[in-house]
Amino acid sequence: MKRLMTLAALGVAWIAWSCGSGNTAASDDKTAEPVAERNLLYGIPVDDYRVEHGEIAPGETMGRILNRYGVGAATVDRLDRVAKSEFPLGSIRAGNPYTAFIHEDSLNTPHLDYLVYECNASQYVVFALHDADSVSVTLGEKPVSVRRRKKQATIESSLWGAIMREGMPYALAAELEEIYQWSIDFFGIQKGDAFTVIYDERFVDTTAVGIGRVWGAKFSHGGKEYYAVPFRQNDRIQYWDISGGSLRKQLLKAPLKYSRISSRFSNARLHPIYKIYRPHHGVDYAAPKGTPVHAVADGTVTFKGWGGGGGNTLKIKHPGNMMSGYLHLSRFAKGIAKGSRVSQGQLIGYVGSTGASTGPHLDFRLWRNGKPIDPLKAPSEPAEPIAEGNRAAFEFVRDRIVAELEGEVSDSLRITQLDSIRIGR
C-alpha cells in the first residue's frame, strides 16, 4: 500500500519536482530566484484547475461519478483494479465529500485529472487519471493539530451526562471509564461526584476529530479522590494512583459498560418468574441484547454451555481460587471454548435473555474457594506497583501532573512526553 502522506509532505514533494533535481551548489547561489509557494489542496496545485465539490449520494458508485466527468468504462475498470490494493472503489460511503480537479485543453474540452474522496475528517484518497493508460491511487492524511485541555465537571446523573453538559468530546467518557474501570463502579457514581481531566484534543483545521492522550485525572467519588497519572513501565504506558500503585486491579469493577444494576446480591430475593424467595448470589446488569461482555480477570474457561435457568452460561477460573460466572448470554464470543485461556477485558460473550429471564440482562457471579461472594464488594489486589528503580521518575511526572490538575502551571512544568524523562529539571 502506498504510504500515507500529509499535506506538508505532498507539498514538499511537489515543490521538489517542480524545481528539478539540480545540484547541491544551487542552494548556495545567492542570485537564484526564490521559488514561489504554490496553493495546494490535497497536495495538488489547485490554481491549475477548475475545482468542483460534491457529496456521495445514496446508492451512488465511484464509476457513476467518474462517468459523469467523462471518464470511460475502460479507464474506470483500470482504476478499479489498481484501487483494490489501496482503497477499493466500493468502499465509498454516502454523505462523504469528494473534490474533482478539472483542466481544459486547447479546444476547451474538460478533462478530469484528479478525484479526491474524503474517508473521514483527516484521511482522504487521491484517484489520479494521468491519461487513458495511466492511473494511480494514493492515500493521504491532513495535518492534525493537538490542543491541550483541562476540564472539570460535577456529576448530576451520569458521567456521560456531565461530559455532554460541559461540551467535552464524547470519547472522553469512554476513556475515563477505561482508565478507572478497576477503581470506580460507574454504575454507583452519585450526584455531587466530580472530576478534573487533562487531555489532548485533535483537530483538522477547526474540526475536532477525537482525543489523544489523557495526561492526568482526578475523580472525586464517595468522599474519596482517585488520581490517575500516566507513566511508562515495562515498555507500557499505564495509569497509576498518587502513591504509585497501579490502577489496574486483579478484577474489573464490572464485566460490561453502559448498563444499570437491576438486581443485587441477596440471600432472599423474590424471583421475578417463580414468585418465590430464593438466594440470588449475583448482580444483574440490565443492558440491551448484544451488549459486549468481558472477562473480569485473566483465567481459563471451565464451563461453556446451557446452564438451565441461567441459559447460555460461561464460567472462568482465575488465580487465587476465584471463579466468575456469566449467565443468560445471547451467544458466546468467537474462539471461546472450554479450556480457553482468556485475558482481563477480553470479549467473551453478549448480553441476552436466555433461560429463566424476563428481559435482556447479564447475571454476573463470583465465587472464592467455592463460596459465592458479592461482586460489588469483592476485594481486588492491585497489579505490580511502580518499581523502586522508577520511583524518582514517576514522582517527577506525578508532581507535575497533580500540580496541573490542582491549578495553572507554566508550559515548562507540563509533562508532554513520557519517554526520556529528565529528573531534577
N, C-alpha and C positions, 0 to 999 in steps of 0.2 A: 504494500500500500504506500502511496506517495506520502511524504512527510507532511505533518500539519505545519502550516506557515502562518505567522502573524502578519498583520498589515505592514508592520515595520519591516519584517524580513522580506516580504514581497516587494515593498518599496525599494529597499536596498538592492534587491536583485534586478529590478527594472532599471534603476539608475546606472548600475554597473554595466548592464548590457548596452544601454544607450550611449554610454561614454566610450565603449570599446576597451579592449584589454590594455593597449598602450604599453609603456614600460615604466619601471619604478621611478625613473628620474622625473617623469612628468609631474609627479606630486610636488616636486621642489621648484618647478618653473613658475616664478612669480608673475610672469606675463600671461600665464594661461588664463583663459576666460572662465569665470565661475559657471558651474552647471546649475541651471535654473531648476528649482524644485518643481516636480510635476504634481498635479492634482490627482491623487489616486483614490479609487473606490474599489475595494476588494483586491487591491494591488494592480488595478487596471487604470491606465491613463484616461480618466473619464472625459477630458476635454476633446479627445479624439473621436468621440462617439455621440450619437443620439441615444439617450438613455430612457427606457420605459420601465416603470414599476408595475407589478401585478401581484395577485394573490391566487394561490391554487384553489380552484373551485371544487366543490364536492363532485367526486367521480371523474375529475379531470386527470389525464395522464400527461407525462412529460412528452410523449410522442405527439399528442394533440397540440400542445403548446408550441413545440418546435415546428410542426407543420404550419401553424398559423403564421410563423415568421419565415415561411418559405423554405424550410429545411426538408429535403426529400426523404423518402422512405429508406433508401439505401444508406444515407448518412445517419439517420436515426438508428437503424439497425447496427451500424458500425459503432456508434456511440454507446448503444446498449451493451454490446459485447465488451467494450473497454471498461464501461462503468461497473460491470459485475464484480470486479476485484477492488473497486474503490468505493462506490456508492450506487447500488442497484437503482435503476430509474424507478422501479416500483416502490421505492422507499419514501417517495414524496408524500406529504400529508396535506389534506385540505386545510386552508386557513393560513398556511405558511407563505411568506412573501418570496417573490423572485424578482430579479432585475435583468433586463435584456440590454445588451450593448450592440448597437447597430451602426454600420457605416454605409455610406452611399458611394457607388463607383462613379466613373466619369459620365455614365448615362443616367445618373441619379437613381439607379436601381438599389434598393436597400438589401443589405446582407447582414445576417446575424453572426457576429464574431464570438460573443460570449453570452451564456445564460447562467446567472448565479442564483442558486437556490439556498435559502437560509434554513438550516436544520433546526436551529434554536436561536436564542438571543446572541450567542457568541460564535457558533460554528456555522460554516457555510461550505458549499460545493461549487467550484467553477467548472462548468462544461464549456470547453473551448472548441470552436469549429474553425480550424485554421484554413481548411479547404475541404473539398469533397472527399479527399482521400486521407486527411489527417485530422484526427480529433484527439482530445485528451481530457482527463478528469483530474482535478486537483482539490484536495481538502484544505480548507483554510480556517483560521480562527482569528477573531477580532481581539485586539488588546483588551485585557481585563485589568481594571484598576481596583485597588483594595483600600477601603476606608475603615479605620479602627473605630469601634463604637463601644460606649459604655452605657448600659440601660438599666433601669430599675423598675420594678413593678410590685404591687401588692395584690395578692390573690383575693378575689371576691367569690368566685365559684370554682374555677379550674385554672390550671397552668395555661392551657390553650386560650381560654377567655382573656387572661391577663396579657398574653402575648399579642392577641388581636387588638385589645383595647389600647395598648400603648404603641401600636403601629410597628411592632418588630416583625422580622421575617418569620413566617410560619415554621420554617425549617429549624428555627432556634428551639422551639418546644421539643421537637424530636431529639435534638442534640442534647438538651438538658436532661431529658428522660434517659438517654443513653448513658450519660456521664454518671447520673445519680441512681441508676436502676438497682444498685446493691444497697443503697443507703436510705433512700426515701421511698415510702409507699405512696405513689402518686394517686392511688385510689383513696387515700386517707388524708390528703392535704386539706387544710381548713382555711376558712375565711380569716384573713389577717396574716397568713404566712406571706413571706416576701422574698424577693431575690434581686441580686445585682449580678450582672454578667458583662464581661468584656469579650468582644468577638470581632472578627474581620467580616465586613460585608463586601461582596464582589459586585462590580459594576462594569457594564459595557456601555460606553458613552454615559448617559444619565439613567440607564435602566438597570435596576438591581437584578442580579442573576443568581443569587444564592449567598451562602455564608462560607467563610473559610474556617480557620482555627478558632476555637473558643480558648481565650488566653487566661481565663480565670472566672470563677463564680463563687458567690456566697448565697446560700439558701437558708432562710430562717424558717424552721418548721417545728411546731410543737414546743416552742421555747428554746430550741437548740439551734446553733449555727453550724452549717455544713459547708466547709470551704472545699473548692476543687482547684488544684494547682497542677498544670501540665508539667511533666518532666520526663526526660528520656532515660530509661534504664534498660539494660539488656537489649539495646537496639530497638526499643519500642517506646513510643510516647504514650504514657498513661496519666491518669489523674489521681492525685494524692490529697489526703487531708492535711491540715495545718501542722500536724506533728510528724508527717512523713509516712503515715500508714496508707496503704493502697485503698482507694475507694472500691476496688474490685473485691468482692467477698466470695466465700465458698458457695453461697446460694443467691440467686437473683431474688429480688423482693416479690416478683410476680412473673408468671410464665407467659404473659401476653400483655398487649398495650391497648389503650383506647377502649376501655370497658368499665363496668361498675360491679361492685360486690353486691350480689343479690341474696346471698345466704352465707352465714358464718359457721365456724366450727362450734358444734354443740353436742352434748350428750343426750339431749332430748328435744328433737325438732319435729314439728308436725309435718309429716311427709305430704307434699302437695298432691300426690296421686293416691297413695294408700290410705291417707287420712288417719294415720296413727302416729303416736310419738315414738321416735326411734333415734338412735345416735346418728349424727351427720358429722363424721370426722373428716371434714374437708371444708374448702372455701369455694363457693360458686361465683364465677365471674360471668355475668351476663354480657354477651357480645354477639355481633352478627354472625350468621353461619359463614364459615370460610375464613374467619379471623385467624391469622397465623399463631401457632402455639410453639413455644421454645423451651428447650431443656433448661432447668434452673441451675444445673451444675454438670460437670463432667461425669460420665458414668457409662454403664453398659445396660442395654435393653434386656430385661429379663422376661417380659411378657408383652406380646402384641397380639391382640385378637378381641373376640367378643367376651365382654365381662358381665353378661346377664343384664341386670338392671342398669349397669354402668355403660352399656352399649360398647362401642369401639373404645378399647382401653389400652393404654400403654403404661408400663411400669419400668422405671430405670433405677438401677442400684448405683449408689455413689459412695465415695470414700467416707470413713467414719461411721459405718453401719447405718447410713442413711438410704432411704428409698423414697422416690417420688412417683405419684400416680396421676394420670391424665385421663378423665372419663368423659363419655358422651361425644367423642370426636366424630366429625362427619367422615373424615378419612385420614390416613396416615401420610406423612411426607415420603417422597420418593427415596428409596435406599434404606429406609428404616426397617429393620428385621430383628428378631430375637438373636441376641449375641452381638448386635452392632455396637460399636463404640461411638458415643456422641459427645460433643463439646458443649460447654456452657453457652447458652444463647443460640444453639443450632436449631433450625426449624425441624420439628418432629411430627407435626400434625396440624389439623384445622378444626376450629370450633364447630360443633354440630348439635344435634338433639336426638342422638341415638339412645336406645334403651328406655328406661323409665324416666322420661323427661317431658316437661311441659313447654319447653321452648329452648332455643339455642343458647348454650352456656357451656363453660368448662368447669367441671368439678375437679378441683386440684387438691391432692392429698400428699401428706408427708408422714413417714414413719422413721423412728430411730430405735434401733435394736428391736424392730418388730412391733413397737408400740406407736399408735397414732399420736401425732403432736399437731398443735395448731399452727398452720403455715404462717399466720400473721404474727406469731410470737416465737418463731423458730430462731434460735441463736445461729449466727453465721460468723465463722472465723475469717479474718481478712487474709488476703493474699500476701506474698512476700513484701515486707516494708522496704523503704529506702535503705540501700546498703551503706554501711559505715563509710566506705570509700567515696560514696556520692553525697554524703551528708552536707558538706560545705557548699557544694554546687547547688544542691537542692534548696538550702536555706537562702542562698543568694537569689535564686529565682523566686522562691516563696515570698521573701520580704518585699520584693518589688511588686509582685502581683497583688499582694494584700494591700500595700500602700496605694496602689491604683484603684483597687476596689473600694477602699475607705475614703478616698479623696482624689484631688487632682495632683498629678506628678508631671515633671518635665519630661520631654521626649528622651532625654539622655538616660532617664531612670526606667524607661519602659522596656520590658522584655519583648523583643521582636523576633528572636530565633532561639532554638533550644539545642543547638549544636555549638561546640567550641565556646562554652561559657567561660568567661574570664573572671576569676574570683578576685575581689578586692578592688574593682574598678567601678 
